[in-house]
Amino acid sequence: MIRCYPGILYYVANQSQAEQFDRLYGRLWRAFLKADAEDLSQHERQLLHHVAAANGISLGVVARHLGIPKSSASEQVKSLERRGFLVRRRDVDDERRLSIILTAAGVARVKQDSVLDLIPLAAALKKISADDRRALLAALERLAAMADH
């Protein structure tokens, strides 16, 4: 089935649901990605939010999650460490590896910040019905829970 709204095609024939989700996710990411701040680039902000997702994370995992080379991730980590947002420490489970950990300043920044620009996102959400908003958020919660497993 093809459902069309003015200027928007919601289903493309012969496209899997995963491909459709990927396409829509990319459109939403580009539409609501927050621009660089005076003190943090969007890439640095994304890196901080990835570190926040775990109590310490390796450089390789950060690079893989962000889709950047380890050398680029390393440079960003060094810059963020110099500015007091994170530290590198020996991994408690494997002393051969370094673990990237948020400092108190990094935790505070992640709590007050978002990788998305919440003002236009909130405005877009207000344009759909309250029932659709609740259904969307409930479905995203279930999807996130499945991703955690």
DOPA-131222 format. One record per residue: x, y, z of N, C-alpha, C in turn; residue in three letters. Coordinates in nm, 2 decimals. Atoms other than C-alpha are relative to their C-alpha. Layout:
! DOPA-131222
rec nu X nv Y nw Z cau X cav Y caw Z cu X cv Y cw Z code ALA
...
***
This chain:
! DOPA-131222
rec nu 0.08 nv -0.12 nw 0.00 cau 0.00 cav 0.00 caw 0.00 cu 0.09 cv 0.12 cw 0.00 code MET
rec nu -0.07 nv -0.13 nw 0.01 cau 0.11 cav 0.35 caw -0.08 cu -0.09 cv 0.11 cw 0.06 code ILE
rec nu 0.08 nv -0.11 nw -0.06 cau 0.00 cav 0.63 caw 0.15 cu 0.07 cv 0.13 cw -0.03 code ARG
rec nu -0.06 nv -0.13 nw 0.04 cau 0.06 cav 0.98 caw 0.03 cu -0.06 cv 0.11 cw 0.08 code CYS
rec nu 0.04 nv -0.13 nw -0.06 cau 0.04 cav 1.31 caw 0.21 cu 0.07 cv 0.10 cw -0.09 code TYR
rec nu -0.05 nv -0.10 nw 0.09 cau 0.11 cav 1.63 caw 0.03 cu 0.16 cv 0.01 cw 0.00 code PRO
rec nu -0.15 nv -0.01 nw 0.02 cau 0.47 cav 1.60 caw -0.10 cu 0.08 cv -0.11 cw 0.07 code GLY
rec nu -0.07 nv 0.10 nw -0.07 cau 0.55 cav 1.29 caw 0.11 cu -0.05 cv -0.14 cw -0.04 code ILE
rec nu 0.03 nv 0.14 nw 0.03 cau 0.56 cav 0.93 caw 0.01 cu 0.04 cv -0.09 cw 0.11 code LEU
rec nu -0.03 nv 0.08 nw -0.13 cau 0.54 cav 0.69 caw 0.31 cu 0.04 cv -0.14 cw -0.02 code TYR
rec nu -0.04 nv 0.14 nw 0.02 cau 0.59 cav 0.35 caw 0.15 cu 0.05 cv -0.01 cw -0.15 code TYR
rec nu -0.05 nv 0.02 nw 0.14 cau 0.80 cav 0.25 caw -0.15 cu -0.01 cv -0.15 cw -0.03 code VAL
rec nu 0.01 nv 0.14 nw 0.03 cau 0.72 cav -0.08 caw -0.32 cu 0.13 cv -0.06 cw -0.01 code ALA
rec nu -0.12 nv 0.08 nw 0.00 cau 0.98 cav -0.35 caw -0.29 cu 0.11 cv 0.05 cw 0.10 code ASN
rec nu -0.10 nv -0.05 nw -0.10 cau 1.14 cav -0.18 caw 0.01 cu -0.03 cv -0.07 cw 0.13 code GLN
rec nu 0.03 nv 0.07 nw -0.13 cau 1.18 cav -0.38 caw 0.33 cu -0.03 cv 0.10 cw 0.11 code SER
rec nu 0.03 nv -0.09 nw -0.11 cau 1.06 cav -0.24 caw 0.66 cu 0.13 cv 0.06 cw 0.06 code GLN
rec nu -0.13 nv -0.04 nw -0.06 cau 1.42 cav -0.22 caw 0.78 cu 0.06 cv 0.12 cw -0.09 code ALA
rec nu -0.05 nv -0.10 nw 0.10 cau 1.52 cav -0.02 caw 0.46 cu -0.09 cv 0.13 cw 0.02 code GLU
rec nu 0.09 nv -0.11 nw -0.02 cau 1.21 cav 0.20 caw 0.51 cu 0.04 cv 0.08 cw 0.12 code GLN
rec nu -0.03 nv -0.06 nw -0.13 cau 1.30 cav 0.27 caw 0.87 cu 0.13 cv 0.07 cw -0.01 code PHE
rec nu -0.13 nv -0.06 nw 0.02 cau 1.66 cav 0.34 caw 0.77 cu -0.01 cv 0.13 cw -0.07 code ASP
rec nu 0.02 nv -0.12 nw 0.08 cau 1.55 cav 0.59 caw 0.51 cu -0.06 cv 0.11 cw 0.08 code ARG
rec nu 0.07 nv -0.10 nw -0.08 cau 1.31 cav 0.77 caw 0.75 cu 0.09 cv 0.05 cw 0.11 code LEU
rec nu -0.09 nv -0.04 nw -0.10 cau 1.56 cav 0.77 caw 1.03 cu 0.10 cv 0.10 cw -0.05 code TYR
rec nu -0.10 nv -0.10 nw 0.06 cau 1.82 cav 0.94 caw 0.81 cu -0.07 cv 0.14 cw -0.03 code GLY
rec nu 0.07 nv -0.13 nw 0.02 cau 1.56 cav 1.20 caw 0.71 cu -0.02 cv 0.08 cw 0.13 code ARG
rec nu 0.02 nv -0.06 nw -0.13 cau 1.47 cav 1.27 caw 1.07 cu 0.13 cv 0.05 cw 0.06 code LEU
rec nu -0.13 nv -0.04 nw -0.06 cau 1.83 cav 1.28 caw 1.18 cu 0.05 cv 0.13 cw -0.07 code TRP
rec nu -0.05 nv -0.12 nw 0.07 cau 1.92 cav 1.54 caw 0.91 cu -0.09 cv 0.12 cw 0.04 code ARG
rec nu 0.10 nv -0.11 nw -0.03 cau 1.60 cav 1.74 caw 0.99 cu 0.02 cv 0.06 cw 0.14 code ALA
rec nu 0.00 nv -0.05 nw -0.14 cau 1.65 cav 1.77 caw 1.36 cu 0.14 cv 0.00 cw 0.07 code PHE
rec nu -0.13 nv 0.00 nw -0.05 cau 2.03 cav 1.74 caw 1.41 cu 0.04 cv 0.14 cw 0.05 code LEU
rec nu -0.04 nv -0.13 nw -0.05 cau 2.15 cav 2.02 caw 1.63 cu 0.13 cv 0.05 cw -0.06 code LYS
rec nu -0.12 nv -0.06 nw 0.06 cau 2.41 cav 2.25 caw 1.48 cu 0.11 cv 0.01 cw 0.10 code ALA
rec nu -0.11 nv -0.02 nw -0.09 cau 2.75 cav 2.30 caw 1.63 cu -0.02 cv 0.11 cw 0.10 code ASP
rec nu 0.01 nv -0.10 nw -0.10 cau 2.76 cav 2.49 caw 1.95 cu 0.14 cv 0.07 cw 0.00 code ALA
rec nu -0.13 nv -0.08 nw -0.01 cau 3.03 cav 2.75 caw 2.04 cu 0.11 cv -0.08 cw 0.05 code GLU
rec nu -0.11 nv 0.08 nw -0.06 cau 3.22 cav 2.50 caw 2.25 cu 0.00 cv -0.15 cw -0.03 code ASP
rec nu 0.00 nv 0.15 nw 0.04 cau 3.12 cav 2.16 caw 2.10 cu -0.05 cv -0.01 cw -0.14 code LEU
rec nu 0.05 nv 0.03 nw 0.13 cau 3.09 cav 2.04 caw 1.75 cu -0.11 cv -0.11 cw 0.01 code SER
rec nu 0.10 nv 0.11 nw 0.00 cau 2.80 cav 1.80 caw 1.66 cu 0.07 cv -0.13 cw 0.02 code GLN
rec nu -0.07 nv 0.13 nw -0.02 cau 3.06 cav 1.52 caw 1.64 cu 0.05 cv -0.02 cw 0.14 code HIS
rec nu -0.04 nv 0.01 nw -0.14 cau 3.20 cav 1.60 caw 1.98 cu -0.12 cv -0.03 cw 0.09 code GLU
rec nu 0.13 nv 0.03 nw -0.08 cau 2.84 cav 1.61 caw 2.12 cu -0.04 cv -0.14 cw -0.01 code ARG
rec nu 0.04 nv 0.14 nw 0.03 cau 2.76 cav 1.28 caw 1.96 cu 0.10 cv -0.10 cw 0.08 code GLN
rec nu -0.09 nv 0.08 nw -0.07 cau 3.08 cav 1.13 caw 2.11 cu -0.03 cv 0.00 cw 0.15 code LEU
rec nu 0.03 nv -0.01 nw -0.14 cau 2.99 cav 1.25 caw 2.46 cu -0.13 cv -0.08 cw 0.03 code LEU
rec nu 0.12 nv 0.08 nw -0.02 cau 2.64 cav 1.10 caw 2.43 cu 0.02 cv -0.15 cw -0.01 code HIS
rec nu -0.03 nv 0.14 nw 0.01 cau 2.79 cav 0.77 caw 2.32 cu 0.07 cv -0.05 cw 0.13 code HIS
rec nu -0.06 nv 0.03 nw -0.13 cau 3.01 cav 0.77 caw 2.63 cu -0.10 cv -0.01 cw 0.11 code VAL
rec nu 0.11 nv 0.00 nw -0.10 cau 2.71 cav 0.84 caw 2.84 cu -0.08 cv -0.12 cw 0.00 code ALA
rec nu 0.08 nv 0.12 nw 0.01 cau 2.54 cav 0.53 caw 2.72 cu 0.06 cv -0.12 cw 0.08 code ALA
rec nu -0.06 nv 0.11 nw -0.07 cau 2.79 cav 0.32 caw 2.91 cu 0.09 cv 0.06 cw 0.11 code ALA
rec nu -0.10 nv -0.05 nw -0.10 cau 3.01 cav 0.35 caw 3.22 cu 0.14 cv -0.03 cw -0.04 code ASN
rec nu -0.13 nv 0.03 nw 0.05 cau 3.32 cav 0.36 caw 3.03 cu -0.01 cv -0.07 cw -0.13 code GLY
rec nu 0.02 nv 0.06 nw 0.14 cau 3.36 cav 0.27 caw 2.66 cu 0.14 cv 0.01 cw -0.07 code ILE
rec nu -0.13 nv 0.00 nw 0.06 cau 3.66 cav 0.18 caw 2.45 cu 0.00 cv 0.09 cw -0.13 code SER
rec nu -0.01 nv -0.09 nw 0.11 cau 3.79 cav 0.40 caw 2.17 cu -0.06 cv -0.07 cw -0.13 code LEU
rec nu 0.05 nv 0.07 nw 0.12 cau 3.71 cav 0.13 caw 1.91 cu -0.15 cv 0.00 cw -0.01 code GLY
rec nu 0.14 nv 0.00 nw -0.01 cau 3.35 cav 0.11 caw 2.02 cu -0.05 cv 0.14 cw -0.04 code VAL
rec nu 0.05 nv -0.14 nw 0.03 cau 3.31 cav 0.49 caw 2.00 cu 0.02 cv 0.02 cw -0.15 code VAL
rec nu -0.03 nv -0.02 nw 0.14 cau 3.47 cav 0.50 caw 1.65 cu -0.10 cv -0.08 cw -0.08 code ALA
rec nu 0.10 nv 0.08 nw 0.07 cau 3.24 cav 0.22 caw 1.53 cu -0.14 cv 0.06 cw 0.01 code ARG
rec nu 0.13 nv -0.06 nw -0.01 cau 2.93 cav 0.38 caw 1.67 cu -0.02 cv 0.13 cw -0.08 code HIS
rec nu 0.01 nv -0.13 nw 0.07 cau 3.01 cav 0.71 caw 1.52 cu 0.03 cv -0.01 cw -0.15 code LEU
rec nu -0.03 nv 0.02 nw 0.14 cau 3.12 cav 0.56 caw 1.19 cu 0.12 cv 0.08 cw -0.05 code GLY
rec nu -0.12 nv -0.07 nw 0.04 cau 3.46 cav 0.73 caw 1.19 cu 0.13 cv -0.08 cw 0.03 code ILE
rec nu -0.12 nv 0.07 nw -0.03 cau 3.82 cav 0.61 caw 1.19 cu 0.04 cv 0.02 cw 0.15 code PRO
rec nu -0.05 nv -0.01 nw -0.14 cau 3.99 cav 0.54 caw 1.53 cu 0.08 cv 0.12 cw 0.02 code LYS
rec nu -0.09 nv -0.12 nw -0.01 cau 4.24 cav 0.82 caw 1.45 cu -0.08 cv 0.12 cw 0.03 code SER
rec nu 0.08 nv -0.11 nw -0.01 cau 3.96 cav 1.07 caw 1.42 cu -0.07 cv 0.00 cw 0.14 code SER
rec nu 0.06 nv 0.02 nw -0.14 cau 3.79 cav 0.94 caw 1.74 cu 0.10 cv 0.04 cw 0.10 code ALA
rec nu -0.11 nv -0.03 nw -0.10 cau 4.12 cav 0.96 caw 1.92 cu 0.02 cv 0.15 cw 0.01 code SER
rec nu -0.02 nv -0.14 nw 0.00 cau 4.17 cav 1.32 caw 1.82 cu -0.11 cv 0.07 cw 0.08 code GLU
rec nu 0.11 nv -0.06 nw -0.07 cau 3.82 cav 1.41 caw 1.94 cu 0.01 cv -0.03 cw 0.15 code GLN
rec nu -0.01 nv 0.04 nw -0.14 cau 3.87 cav 1.22 caw 2.27 cu 0.11 cv 0.09 cw 0.07 code VAL
rec nu -0.11 nv -0.09 nw -0.06 cau 4.20 cav 1.41 caw 2.33 cu -0.04 cv 0.14 cw 0.02 code LYS
rec nu 0.05 nv -0.14 nw -0.01 cau 4.04 cav 1.74 caw 2.27 cu -0.11 cv 0.01 cw 0.11 code SER
rec nu 0.10 nv 0.00 nw -0.10 cau 3.74 cav 1.66 caw 2.49 cu 0.06 cv -0.02 cw 0.14 code LEU
rec nu -0.07 nv 0.02 nw -0.12 cau 3.98 cav 1.54 caw 2.76 cu 0.07 cv 0.13 cw 0.05 code GLU
rec nu -0.06 nv -0.13 nw -0.04 cau 4.18 cav 1.86 caw 2.75 cu -0.09 cv 0.10 cw 0.05 code ARG
rec nu 0.10 nv -0.10 nw -0.05 cau 3.86 cav 2.06 caw 2.80 cu -0.08 cv -0.05 cw 0.12 code ARG
rec nu 0.06 nv 0.04 nw -0.13 cau 3.76 cav 1.85 caw 3.10 cu -0.13 cv -0.08 cw -0.01 code GLY
rec nu 0.13 nv 0.07 nw 0.02 cau 3.46 cav 1.66 caw 2.95 cu 0.01 cv -0.15 cw 0.02 code PHE
rec nu -0.02 nv 0.14 nw -0.02 cau 3.61 cav 1.31 caw 2.98 cu 0.14 cv -0.03 cw 0.04 code LEU
rec nu -0.13 nv 0.05 nw -0.03 cau 3.91 cav 1.11 caw 3.09 cu 0.02 cv -0.14 cw -0.06 code VAL
rec nu -0.04 nv 0.14 nw 0.05 cau 4.09 cav 0.80 caw 2.97 cu 0.06 cv -0.07 cw 0.12 code ARG
rec nu -0.06 nv 0.08 nw -0.12 cau 4.16 cav 0.53 caw 3.24 cu 0.01 cv -0.14 cw -0.05 code ARG
rec nu -0.01 nv 0.14 nw 0.03 cau 4.27 cav 0.17 caw 3.23 cu -0.13 cv -0.07 cw 0.03 code ARG
rec nu 0.13 nv 0.07 nw -0.01 cau 3.97 cav -0.06 caw 3.18 cu 0.02 cv -0.10 cw 0.12 code ASP
rec nu -0.01 nv 0.08 nw -0.12 cau 3.90 cav -0.24 caw 3.51 cu -0.01 cv -0.15 cw -0.03 code VAL
rec nu 0.01 nv 0.14 nw 0.04 cau 3.82 cav -0.56 caw 3.33 cu 0.12 cv -0.05 cw -0.08 code ASP
rec nu -0.11 nv 0.03 nw 0.08 cau 4.12 cav -0.55 caw 3.10 cu 0.10 cv 0.11 cw 0.00 code ASP
rec nu -0.10 nv -0.11 nw -0.02 cau 4.42 cav -0.34 caw 3.21 cu 0.08 cv 0.04 cw -0.13 code GLU
rec nu -0.07 nv -0.04 nw 0.13 cau 4.56 cav -0.35 caw 2.85 cu -0.07 cv 0.10 cw -0.07 code ARG
rec nu 0.08 nv -0.09 nw 0.08 cau 4.28 cav -0.14 caw 2.73 cu -0.03 cv 0.13 cw 0.08 code ARG
rec nu 0.05 nv -0.12 nw -0.06 cau 4.18 cav 0.22 caw 2.79 cu -0.15 cv 0.01 cw -0.01 code LEU
rec nu 0.14 nv -0.02 nw 0.00 cau 3.83 cav 0.31 caw 2.88 cu -0.02 cv 0.15 cw 0.01 code SER
rec nu 0.03 nv -0.14 nw 0.00 cau 3.68 cav 0.65 caw 2.81 cu -0.12 cv 0.02 cw 0.09 code ILE
rec nu 0.10 nv -0.02 nw -0.11 cau 3.48 cav 0.79 caw 3.10 cu -0.03 cv 0.15 cw 0.01 code ILE
rec nu 0.04 nv -0.14 nw -0.02 cau 3.28 cav 1.11 caw 3.14 cu 0.04 cv 0.05 cw 0.14 code LEU
rec nu -0.03 nv -0.07 nw -0.12 cau 3.39 cav 1.36 caw 3.40 cu -0.13 cv 0.06 cw 0.05 code THR
rec nu 0.12 nv -0.07 nw -0.05 cau 3.14 cav 1.55 caw 3.62 cu -0.05 cv 0.10 cw -0.10 code ALA
rec nu 0.04 nv -0.11 nw 0.10 cau 3.15 cav 1.83 caw 3.36 cu -0.06 cv -0.07 cw -0.12 code ALA
rec nu 0.05 nv 0.07 nw 0.12 cau 3.09 cav 1.58 caw 3.08 cu -0.14 cv -0.05 cw 0.03 code GLY
rec nu 0.13 nv 0.05 nw -0.04 cau 2.79 cav 1.42 caw 3.27 cu -0.10 cv 0.12 cw 0.00 code VAL
rec nu 0.08 nv -0.12 nw -0.01 cau 2.65 cav 1.77 caw 3.33 cu -0.04 cv 0.05 cw -0.14 code ALA
rec nu 0.02 nv -0.05 nw 0.14 cau 2.69 cav 1.87 caw 2.96 cu -0.10 cv -0.10 cw -0.07 code ARG
rec nu 0.09 nv 0.09 nw 0.07 cau 2.52 cav 1.55 caw 2.84 cu -0.15 cv 0.02 cw 0.06 code VAL
rec nu 0.13 nv -0.01 nw -0.06 cau 2.23 cav 1.60 caw 3.09 cu -0.07 cv 0.13 cw -0.05 code LYS
rec nu 0.06 nv -0.12 nw 0.04 cau 2.17 cav 1.96 caw 2.97 cu -0.01 cv 0.02 cw -0.15 code GLN
rec nu -0.02 nv -0.01 nw 0.15 cau 2.23 cav 1.89 caw 2.60 cu -0.08 cv -0.11 cw -0.07 code ASP
rec nu 0.06 nv 0.10 nw 0.08 cau 2.08 cav 1.69 caw 2.32 cu 0.07 cv 0.00 cw -0.13 code SER
rec nu -0.06 nv 0.00 nw 0.13 cau 2.22 cav 1.58 caw 1.99 cu -0.10 cv 0.05 cw -0.11 code VAL
rec nu 0.11 nv -0.05 nw 0.08 cau 1.88 cav 1.68 caw 1.84 cu -0.04 cv 0.14 cw 0.04 code LEU
rec nu 0.06 nv -0.13 nw -0.03 cau 1.74 cav 2.03 caw 1.81 cu -0.14 cv -0.02 cw 0.04 code ASP
rec nu 0.13 nv 0.04 nw -0.06 cau 1.44 cav 1.98 caw 2.04 cu -0.11 cv 0.10 cw -0.04 code LEU
rec nu 0.11 nv -0.09 nw 0.03 cau 1.25 cav 2.30 caw 1.94 cu -0.07 cv -0.03 cw -0.13 code ILE
rec nu 0.07 nv 0.04 nw 0.12 cau 1.18 cav 2.21 caw 1.58 cu -0.06 cv -0.14 cw 0.01 code PRO
rec nu 0.06 nv 0.13 nw -0.02 cau 1.13 cav 1.85 caw 1.69 cu -0.13 cv 0.00 cw 0.07 code LEU
rec nu 0.13 nv -0.02 nw -0.07 cau 0.86 cav 1.95 caw 1.94 cu -0.10 cv 0.06 cw -0.09 code ALA
rec nu 0.10 nv -0.06 nw 0.09 cau 0.70 cav 2.17 caw 1.68 cu -0.06 cv -0.10 cw -0.10 code ALA
rec nu 0.05 nv 0.10 nw 0.10 cau 0.68 cav 1.88 caw 1.43 cu -0.09 cv -0.10 cw 0.07 code ALA
rec nu 0.09 nv 0.09 nw -0.08 cau 0.54 cav 1.65 caw 1.70 cu -0.14 cv 0.06 cw 0.03 code LEU
rec nu 0.13 nv -0.06 nw -0.03 cau 0.27 cav 1.90 caw 1.78 cu -0.09 cv 0.00 cw -0.12 code LYS
rec nu 0.08 nv 0.00 nw 0.12 cau 0.15 cav 1.88 caw 1.42 cu -0.07 cv -0.13 cw -0.03 code LYS
rec nu 0.08 nv 0.13 nw 0.01 cau 0.04 cav 1.52 caw 1.46 cu -0.09 cv -0.02 cw 0.12 code ILE
rec nu 0.09 nv 0.01 nw -0.11 cau -0.24 cav 1.41 caw 1.68 cu 0.06 cv -0.06 cw 0.12 code SER
rec nu -0.04 nv 0.05 nw -0.13 cau -0.20 cav 1.33 caw 2.05 cu 0.01 cv -0.15 cw 0.00 code ALA
rec nu 0.00 nv 0.14 nw 0.01 cau -0.29 cav 0.97 caw 1.98 cu 0.11 cv -0.05 cw -0.09 code ASP
rec nu -0.11 nv 0.04 nw 0.08 cau -0.04 cav 0.94 caw 1.70 cu 0.14 cv 0.02 cw 0.07 code ASP
rec nu -0.12 nv -0.03 nw -0.07 cau 0.23 cav 1.10 caw 1.92 cu 0.02 cv -0.11 cw 0.11 code ARG
rec nu -0.01 nv 0.10 nw -0.10 cau 0.16 cav 0.85 caw 2.20 cu 0.04 cv -0.14 cw -0.06 code ARG
rec nu -0.03 nv 0.12 nw 0.07 cau 0.16 cav 0.56 caw 1.96 cu 0.15 cv -0.01 cw -0.05 code ALA
rec nu -0.14 nv -0.01 nw 0.05 cau 0.49 cav 0.68 caw 1.80 cu 0.10 cv -0.03 cw 0.11 code LEU
rec nu -0.09 nv 0.01 nw -0.11 cau 0.66 cav 0.71 caw 2.13 cu 0.00 cv -0.13 cw 0.07 code LEU
rec nu 0.01 nv 0.14 nw -0.05 cau 0.53 cav 0.38 caw 2.26 cu 0.07 cv -0.10 cw -0.09 code ALA
rec nu -0.06 nv 0.09 nw 0.09 cau 0.65 cav 0.20 caw 1.95 cu 0.15 cv 0.02 cw 0.00 code ALA
rec nu -0.14 nv -0.02 nw -0.01 cau 0.99 cav 0.37 caw 1.97 cu 0.06 cv -0.06 cw 0.13 code LEU
rec nu -0.04 nv 0.06 nw -0.13 cau 1.02 cav 0.26 caw 2.34 cu 0.01 cv -0.15 cw -0.02 code GLU
rec nu 0.00 nv 0.14 nw 0.02 cau 0.94 cav -0.10 caw 2.24 cu 0.12 cv -0.04 cw -0.10 code ARG
rec nu -0.11 nv 0.02 nw 0.09 cau 1.19 cav -0.08 caw 1.95 cu 0.14 cv 0.01 cw 0.07 code LEU
rec nu -0.12 nv -0.02 nw -0.08 cau 1.46 cav 0.06 caw 2.18 cu 0.03 cv -0.12 cw 0.10 code ALA
rec nu -0.01 nv 0.11 nw -0.09 cau 1.39 cav -0.22 caw 2.43 cu 0.05 cv -0.12 cw -0.07 code ALA
rec nu -0.05 nv 0.11 nw 0.08 cau 1.44 cav -0.48 caw 2.16 cu 0.14 cv 0.02 cw -0.04 code MET
rec nu -0.14 nv -0.02 nw 0.04 cau 1.76 cav -0.32 caw 2.05 cu 0.10 cv -0.02 cw 0.11 code ALA
rec nu -0.09 nv 0.02 nw -0.12 cau 1.90 cav -0.34 caw 2.41 cu 0.02 cv -0.15 cw 0.02 code ASP
rec nu -0.01 nv 0.14 nw -0.03 cau 1.86 cav -0.72 caw 2.40 cu 0.10 cv -0.05 cw -0.10 code HIS
***
